[in-house]
Amino acid sequence: MAQQHVVAPAVLRQAIANQAATDQQNRKALLGVLQQSQVRDLAKRLGLDVTRAEGAVSTLTSAELAGLADQARTADAGLAGGANTIVISTTVLLLIIIIIILIAQ
């Protein structure tokens, strides 16, 4: 008797490819925020290692990437919005950097 699959192999392959693409977009969003001069300057003043955080991005799980990337996109939009939103964005950016560093340990 032939074994039946609960999920067709093609569907499974597509789901894996979709998740990989989403993860890559989320990594790009995180790295984009971490590479901004405002973020680097702030992290340097506070003694946070942005280079270490950038290296740790590749170690994050899909769920961690998704949560942090959402925050990064919000912070990035805030930074682009002007001086009125920089305080909120700075707080979010600091949290992103600290969380990435902590997760990587």
MARMAR-84540 format. One record per residue (C-alpha): residue in one letter; x, y, z. Coordinates in steps of 0.2 Angstrom, whole numbers, plus 2048, in hexadecimal, padded with zeros to 3 digits. Layout:
BEGIN
aXYZ;...
% end
This chain:
BEGIN
m800800800;a8078117FB;q80981E809;q7FE82D807;h80583F80C;v7FB84A817;v80285980E;a8088577FC;p81B8597FA;a8198687EE;v80F8717FB;l81B86E808;r82A8747FD;q8208847F9;a81C88780B;i82F885810;a834891801;n82789E807;q82D89D819;a83F89F813;a83B8AE808;t8318B6817;d8408B3823;q84C8BB816;q8418CA815;n8408CB828;r8538CA829;k8548D881C;a8498E3826;l8528E0836;l8638E382E;g85D8F3826;v8588FA836;l8688F583F;q8728FD831;q86A90E833;s87691C839;q86A921847;v86990F84E;r87C90D84D;d87F91E856;l87391A863;a879908866;k88B90F867;r88691C874;l87E90E87E;g88C90187C;l8828F5872;d88B8EB864;v8818ED854;t88D8E284B;r8898D4857;a8778D7855;e8798D7842;g8828C6843;a8748BF84E;v8668C3842;s86B8B3838;t8688A8848;l8578AE84B;t8488A2849;s83A8A683D;a82F8AB84C;e83C8B6853;l8408BE842;a82D8C283F;g82B8CA850;l83B8D584F;a8388D983D;d8278E0840;q82E8EB84D;a83D8F0842;r8318F5834;t8278FF840;a837908846;d83D90B835;a82D913830;g82E91E840;l84092383B;a83A92882A;g82B931832;g83693F839;a83B94684A;n82A944853;t82C931852;i83E92E856;v83C92C869;i83091D866;s83A916858;t84A917863;t84290D871;v83D900864;l84E90085C;l8578FD86C;l84B8EF871;i84F8E7860;i8618E8862;i8618E2874;i8558D3870;i8608CE861;i86F8CE86C;l8678C487A;i8608B786E;a8718B4867;q8798B0877;
% end
